[in-house]
Amino acid sequence: MKRLSRGHWATIIVLVVLLIDQCVKFAVKTNMYIGESIDVTSWFKIAFIENNGAAFGMELGSKLFLSIFRVIASGVLGYILWLLCHRPQYTMGFIACVALIEAGAIGNIIDCMFYGLIFDAPMPPEVATLFPAGGGYAPFFYGRVVDMLYFPLFSFYWPDWMPFVGGEYFEFFRPIFNIADSAICVGVAIILLFYNKQLTTDDKNPKPNTEK
């Protein structure tokens, strides 16, 4: 049996992450209304929100600019991933991390490009309909990213004597995110912790790639 190449493994990672990400988003989108929250444990909740911005709900610039930037960045990263798969000085672990980042980027791009076309946006407590008769809630590139993973691990009030934040409520971890965001963060974190030397690998005299 022929062994899978690094390129095949990278493709599998991207496709598996995309499948999980989109299945979870579809399930939340078609079974929960905006703002609804389900307690899984005291420190983990499924909380359905949507956002126009970047990872973890941050709002950065115009929606159209952000969507186009995502597409371009994902294309560049995809090309880099293809190059890495054909250069044996890069380990499979490093390539897998880049594949996770690419999968996460594509996952959120899909939301921006298509969710506005294929879903409606009813008022709570109504849930969204896939392919509604009246059309979607936004044009191409203007869809909103679906987030649902919420981990309020602990919270407290700052002491009154603290400057600037005294008496204010603090919660960790407050941002709500999705599987795609998680893939990006995991990929980046593992690279920084274990594969940072790969970022400065010398490409001047690479060994020939013997993979078929």
TORKOL-4160 file (C-alpha; in steps of 0.2 Angstrom, whole numbers, padded with zeros to 4 digits, m for minus):
212
<pt num="1" X="0000" Y="0000" Z="0000"/>
<pt num="2" X="0007" Y="0017" Z="m0005"/>
<pt num="3" X="0011" Y="0028" Z="0009"/>
<pt num="4" X="0002" Y="0045" Z="0009"/>
<pt num="5" X="0013" Y="0060" Z="0005"/>
<pt num="6" X="0015" Y="0075" Z="0016"/>
<pt num="7" X="0004" Y="0085" Z="0004"/>
<pt num="8" X="m0010" Y="0072" Z="0006"/>
<pt num="9" X="m0009" Y="0073" Z="0024"/>
<pt num="10" X="m0010" Y="0092" Z="0024"/>
<pt num="11" X="m0025" Y="0091" Z="0013"/>
<pt num="12" X="m0033" Y="0078" Z="0024"/>
<pt num="13" X="m0030" Y="0090" Z="0040"/>
<pt num="14" X="m0038" Y="0105" Z="0031"/>
<pt num="15" X="m0053" Y="0095" Z="0025"/>
<pt num="16" X="m0056" Y="0087" Z="0042"/>
<pt num="17" X="m0055" Y="0103" Z="0051"/>
<pt num="18" X="m0066" Y="0112" Z="0038"/>
<pt num="19" X="m0079" Y="0098" Z="0039"/>
<pt num="20" X="m0080" Y="0099" Z="0059"/>
<pt num="21" X="m0080" Y="0118" Z="0059"/>
<pt num="22" X="m0095" Y="0119" Z="0046"/>
<pt num="23" X="m0105" Y="0105" Z="0054"/>
<pt num="24" X="m0104" Y="0113" Z="0071"/>
<pt num="25" X="m0109" Y="0130" Z="0063"/>
<pt num="26" X="m0123" Y="0123" Z="0053"/>
<pt num="27" X="m0130" Y="0114" Z="0069"/>
<pt num="28" X="m0129" Y="0129" Z="0079"/>
<pt num="29" X="m0136" Y="0141" Z="0066"/>
<pt num="30" X="m0151" Y="0130" Z="0062"/>
<pt num="31" X="m0155" Y="0124" Z="0080"/>
<pt num="32" X="m0151" Y="0140" Z="0091"/>
<pt num="33" X="m0156" Y="0158" Z="0090"/>
<pt num="34" X="m0144" Y="0173" Z="0092"/>
<pt num="35" X="m0140" Y="0175" Z="0110"/>
<pt num="36" X="m0145" Y="0158" Z="0116"/>
<pt num="37" X="m0133" Y="0149" Z="0127"/>
<pt num="38" X="m0133" Y="0131" Z="0133"/>
<pt num="39" X="m0123" Y="0126" Z="0149"/>
<pt num="40" X="m0112" Y="0111" Z="0146"/>
<pt num="41" X="m0103" Y="0113" Z="0162"/>
<pt num="42" X="m0100" Y="0128" Z="0174"/>
<pt num="43" X="m0085" Y="0133" Z="0164"/>
<pt num="44" X="m0090" Y="0128" Z="0146"/>
<pt num="45" X="m0105" Y="0135" Z="0137"/>
<pt num="46" X="m0112" Y="0134" Z="0119"/>
<pt num="47" X="m0116" Y="0153" Z="0116"/>
<pt num="48" X="m0122" Y="0157" Z="0099"/>
<pt num="49" X="m0116" Y="0174" Z="0092"/>
<pt num="50" X="m0111" Y="0181" Z="0075"/>
<pt num="51" X="m0098" Y="0194" Z="0071"/>
<pt num="52" X="m0092" Y="0204" Z="0056"/>
<pt num="53" X="m0074" Y="0205" Z="0062"/>
<pt num="54" X="m0059" Y="0195" Z="0064"/>
<pt num="55" X="m0055" Y="0180" Z="0076"/>
<pt num="56" X="m0064" Y="0181" Z="0093"/>
<pt num="57" X="m0077" Y="0194" Z="0087"/>
<pt num="58" X="m0065" Y="0208" Z="0085"/>
<pt num="59" X="m0071" Y="0222" Z="0074"/>
<pt num="60" X="m0057" Y="0228" Z="0062"/>
<pt num="61" X="m0061" Y="0239" Z="0047"/>
<pt num="62" X="m0074" Y="0237" Z="0034"/>
<pt num="63" X="m0083" Y="0221" Z="0031"/>
<pt num="64" X="m0079" Y="0220" Z="0013"/>
<pt num="65" X="m0060" Y="0224" Z="0015"/>
<pt num="66" X="m0059" Y="0211" Z="0029"/>
<pt num="67" X="m0067" Y="0198" Z="0018"/>
<pt num="68" X="m0056" Y="0201" Z="0003"/>
<pt num="69" X="m0041" Y="0202" Z="0014"/>
<pt num="70" X="m0045" Y="0185" Z="0021"/>
<pt num="71" X="m0047" Y="0177" Z="0004"/>
<pt num="72" X="m0030" Y="0184" Z="m0002"/>
<pt num="73" X="m0021" Y="0179" Z="0015"/>
<pt num="74" X="m0028" Y="0162" Z="0013"/>
<pt num="75" X="m0023" Y="0160" Z="m0005"/>
<pt num="76" X="m0005" Y="0166" Z="0000"/>
<pt num="77" X="m0005" Y="0154" Z="0015"/>
<pt num="78" X="m0011" Y="0139" Z="0004"/>
<pt num="79" X="0003" Y="0142" Z="m0008"/>
<pt num="80" X="0016" Y="0143" Z="0006"/>
<pt num="81" X="0008" Y="0126" Z="0012"/>
<pt num="82" X="0011" Y="0119" Z="m0005"/>
<pt num="83" X="0029" Y="0124" Z="m0005"/>
<pt num="84" X="0032" Y="0117" Z="0012"/>
<pt num="85" X="0025" Y="0100" Z="0007"/>
<pt num="86" X="0038" Y="0099" Z="m0007"/>
<pt num="87" X="0053" Y="0104" Z="0004"/>
<pt num="88" X="0060" Y="0090" Z="0015"/>
<pt num="89" X="0069" Y="0101" Z="0027"/>
<pt num="90" X="0052" Y="0106" Z="0035"/>
<pt num="91" X="0045" Y="0093" Z="0047"/>
<pt num="92" X="0027" Y="0085" Z="0045"/>
<pt num="93" X="0023" Y="0092" Z="0062"/>
<pt num="94" X="0027" Y="0110" Z="0056"/>
<pt num="95" X="0017" Y="0107" Z="0040"/>
<pt num="96" X="0002" Y="0100" Z="0050"/>
<pt num="97" X="0002" Y="0116" Z="0060"/>
<pt num="98" X="0002" Y="0127" Z="0045"/>
<pt num="99" X="m0012" Y="0116" Z="0038"/>
<pt num="100" X="m0022" Y="0120" Z="0054"/>
<pt num="101" X="m0020" Y="0138" Z="0051"/>
<pt num="102" X="m0025" Y="0137" Z="0033"/>
<pt num="103" X="m0041" Y="0127" Z="0038"/>
<pt num="104" X="m0046" Y="0139" Z="0051"/>
<pt num="105" X="m0044" Y="0154" Z="0039"/>
<pt num="106" X="m0054" Y="0145" Z="0025"/>
<pt num="107" X="m0068" Y="0140" Z="0038"/>
<pt num="108" X="m0071" Y="0158" Z="0043"/>
<pt num="109" X="m0070" Y="0164" Z="0024"/>
<pt num="110" X="m0084" Y="0152" Z="0020"/>
<pt num="111" X="m0095" Y="0160" Z="0033"/>
<pt num="112" X="m0091" Y="0178" Z="0026"/>
<pt num="113" X="m0094" Y="0172" Z="0008"/>
<pt num="114" X="m0109" Y="0161" Z="0008"/>
<pt num="115" X="m0119" Y="0162" Z="0025"/>
<pt num="116" X="m0127" Y="0178" Z="0020"/>
<pt num="117" X="m0133" Y="0170" Z="0004"/>
<pt num="118" X="m0140" Y="0154" Z="0011"/>
<pt num="119" X="m0147" Y="0159" Z="0028"/>
<pt num="120" X="m0160" Y="0171" Z="0034"/>
<pt num="121" X="m0159" Y="0181" Z="0050"/>
<pt num="122" X="m0175" Y="0180" Z="0060"/>
<pt num="123" X="m0177" Y="0189" Z="0076"/>
<pt num="124" X="m0175" Y="0178" Z="0092"/>
<pt num="125" X="m0182" Y="0166" Z="0097"/>
<pt num="126" X="m0184" Y="0160" Z="0079"/>
<pt num="127" X="m0169" Y="0150" Z="0072"/>
<pt num="128" X="m0162" Y="0153" Z="0055"/>
<pt num="129" X="m0168" Y="0144" Z="0039"/>
<pt num="130" X="m0156" Y="0136" Z="0027"/>
<pt num="131" X="m0160" Y="0142" Z="0009"/>
<pt num="132" X="m0175" Y="0152" Z="0014"/>
<pt num="133" X="m0189" Y="0156" Z="0001"/>
<pt num="134" X="m0186" Y="0175" Z="0003"/>
<pt num="135" X="m0167" Y="0174" Z="0000"/>
<pt num="136" X="m0153" Y="0176" Z="0012"/>
<pt num="137" X="m0149" Y="0191" Z="0024"/>
<pt num="138" X="m0134" Y="0198" Z="0015"/>
<pt num="139" X="m0125" Y="0198" Z="m0002"/>
<pt num="140" X="m0109" Y="0189" Z="m0006"/>
<pt num="141" X="m0094" Y="0193" Z="0005"/>
<pt num="142" X="m0106" Y="0201" Z="0018"/>
<pt num="143" X="m0110" Y="0185" Z="0028"/>
<pt num="144" X="m0107" Y="0185" Z="0047"/>
<pt num="145" X="m0095" Y="0173" Z="0056"/>
<pt num="146" X="m0104" Y="0160" Z="0068"/>
<pt num="147" X="m0096" Y="0159" Z="0085"/>
<pt num="148" X="m0101" Y="0147" Z="0099"/>
<pt num="149" X="m0087" Y="0141" Z="0110"/>
<pt num="150" X="m0087" Y="0150" Z="0127"/>
<pt num="151" X="m0076" Y="0146" Z="0142"/>
<pt num="152" X="m0079" Y="0157" Z="0157"/>
<pt num="153" X="m0066" Y="0148" Z="0167"/>
<pt num="154" X="m0066" Y="0160" Z="0182"/>
<pt num="155" X="m0072" Y="0178" Z="0186"/>
<pt num="156" X="m0070" Y="0191" Z="0200"/>
<pt num="157" X="m0071" Y="0209" Z="0204"/>
<pt num="158" X="m0055" Y="0219" Z="0205"/>
<pt num="159" X="m0052" Y="0227" Z="0222"/>
<pt num="160" X="m0058" Y="0245" Z="0224"/>
<pt num="161" X="m0041" Y="0251" Z="0228"/>
<pt num="162" X="m0034" Y="0245" Z="0211"/>
<pt num="163" X="m0031" Y="0260" Z="0199"/>
<pt num="164" X="m0041" Y="0261" Z="0183"/>
<pt num="165" X="m0050" Y="0244" Z="0185"/>
<pt num="166" X="m0055" Y="0245" Z="0204"/>
<pt num="167" X="m0072" Y="0238" Z="0207"/>
<pt num="168" X="m0074" Y="0232" Z="0189"/>
<pt num="169" X="m0080" Y="0214" Z="0184"/>
<pt num="170" X="m0066" Y="0203" Z="0176"/>
<pt num="171" X="m0070" Y="0186" Z="0167"/>
<pt num="172" X="m0057" Y="0174" Z="0160"/>
<pt num="173" X="m0060" Y="0168" Z="0146"/>
<pt num="174" X="m0073" Y="0181" Z="0139"/>
<pt num="175" X="m0071" Y="0180" Z="0120"/>
<pt num="176" X="m0083" Y="0168" Z="0111"/>
<pt num="177" X="m0075" Y="0158" Z="0096"/>
<pt num="178" X="m0077" Y="0144" Z="0084"/>
<pt num="179" X="m0068" Y="0128" Z="0078"/>
<pt num="180" X="m0059" Y="0138" Z="0064"/>
<pt num="181" X="m0052" Y="0151" Z="0077"/>
<pt num="182" X="m0046" Y="0136" Z="0088"/>
<pt num="183" X="m0037" Y="0128" Z="0073"/>
<pt num="184" X="m0028" Y="0144" Z="0070"/>
<pt num="185" X="m0023" Y="0147" Z="0088"/>
<pt num="186" X="m0018" Y="0129" Z="0091"/>
<pt num="187" X="m0007" Y="0129" Z="0075"/>
<pt num="188" X="0001" Y="0146" Z="0079"/>
<pt num="189" X="0004" Y="0141" Z="0097"/>
<pt num="190" X="0012" Y="0124" Z="0093"/>
<pt num="191" X="0024" Y="0132" Z="0080"/>
<pt num="192" X="0030" Y="0145" Z="0092"/>
<pt num="193" X="0032" Y="0132" Z="0106"/>
<pt num="194" X="0040" Y="0118" Z="0096"/>
<pt num="195" X="0044" Y="0123" Z="0078"/>
<pt num="196" X="0050" Y="0140" Z="0080"/>
<pt num="197" X="0067" Y="0135" Z="0072"/>
<pt num="198" X="0057" Y="0129" Z="0056"/>
<pt num="199" X="0053" Y="0148" Z="0053"/>
<pt num="200" X="0071" Y="0152" Z="0050"/>
<pt num="201" X="0076" Y="0136" Z="0041"/>
<pt num="202" X="0089" Y="0139" Z="0028"/>
<pt num="203" X="0081" Y="0137" Z="0010"/>
<pt num="204" X="0097" Y="0140" Z="0000"/>
<pt num="205" X="0103" Y="0122" Z="m0001"/>
<pt num="206" X="0088" Y="0111" Z="0002"/>
<pt num="207" X="0089" Y="0093" Z="0000"/>
<pt num="208" X="0080" Y="0086" Z="m0015"/>
<pt num="209" X="0062" Y="0080" Z="m0012"/>
<pt num="210" X="0061" Y="0061" Z="m0014"/>
<pt num="211" X="0042" Y="0060" Z="m0011"/>
<pt num="212" X="0032" Y="0054" Z="m0026"/>
